[in-house]
Amino acid sequence: MKRGSYILLFAFFVLCTSAGAMHEGGQTNRKKVGLVLGGGGAMGAAEVGVLKVIEEVGLPIDYIAGTSIGSIIGGLYSVGYRSAQLDTLFRTQEWLSLLTDREDSLKNSIFEEKDGTYYVFGFPISSSKKKTNEPGKFGALKGDRITDYLHRWLVNSPSGYFRSSSKGASGSALHISDSTDFSRLPIPFRCVAFDAKKMKEVVFTHGSISTCMRASMAIPGAFKPVRMGEQMLYDGGCINNLPVDVVRAMGADIVIAIDLNQTQHENRDISLEEMFGITGILDWLVSRPDWKRYNANREAADLLINPPLEGYDVLSFSKAKVAEMLKIGESTGRKFRSQLLEIKKRVME
């Protein structure tokens, strides 16, 4: 074989080897970035503001893990929504109606009955229907409307993921499969819920994504839990409100965590289970494993962004407060711009 042929063969070998090492985004074995979105109800608007800056910096996100409102923002982000669309969603959504299952067509009626349910100014107060499929005994709100809205947003996502991956022709026929693999979404995703029966964390890796997101935000006492088999699922914030460990387990080398919590908690070393063999809710209330998990995850994040949201709470859904929190999130993100750029540099090396 001639010398020129050897050179061409060597060049071809190098080219094939390099191509095999490239991942879908075109980077060779680069570090993977995980984004963690903590829970906090309406304060999630600030997370959207931070996301705007992350996008401006051009930092790639490879994995997302979220809890409660963080699971909603994270789930939508994973299927193609970006900060501009989420900003519009927060500003325009009638959150009161959405969260309370309010019937807007009856909001001007003092008392009305519709399809077996009684309403006061559109708010459901009781139902005459037999509740054969009641998901749980505790929680004032069913959250049916939230699940329906999440389903609609997911089906109509900018990426068109559920349309292109389904054999159905129309959005209503897609259903969003109960066996969706969250690792195969445009950005791999996980969300966290809490099994009240076993007092343990549940990390969703597959299933109906809208139902899993709904379970992750089922605040005890406010929303009916979501029942899956023997599990009675509540808000993931009961056990892991900032799931840095979850996104690490997904494969993230660098983790950016957006924490909405405004109160820090000291770890408790008391355990009723260890002292008296008492398990369940009493042991949880005394030992507060959620505080321990939260503190550990704050320490484990490579970059922790904690927007200052004093004066706001989980129910600050008024349009004025949402606008303020979006702005706070963006301004906080800009304070971390240099750190975000440094992470981008490390990722792209």
Secondary structure by P-SEA (a helix, b strand, c coil): ccaaaaaaaaaaaaaaaaaaacccccccccbbbbbbbbbbcccaaaaaaaaaaaaaacccccbbbbccaaaaaaaaaaacccaaaaaaaaaccaaaaaaaccccccccccccccccbbbcccccccccccccccccccccccaaaaaaaaaaaaaaccccccccccccccccccccccccccccccccbbbbbbcccccbbbbbcccaaaaaaaaaacccccccccccccccccccccccccaaaaaaaacccbbbbbbcccccccccccccccccccccaaaaaacaaaaaaaaaaaaaccbbbbccccccccccccaaaaaaaaaaaaaaaaaaaaaaaaaaaaaac
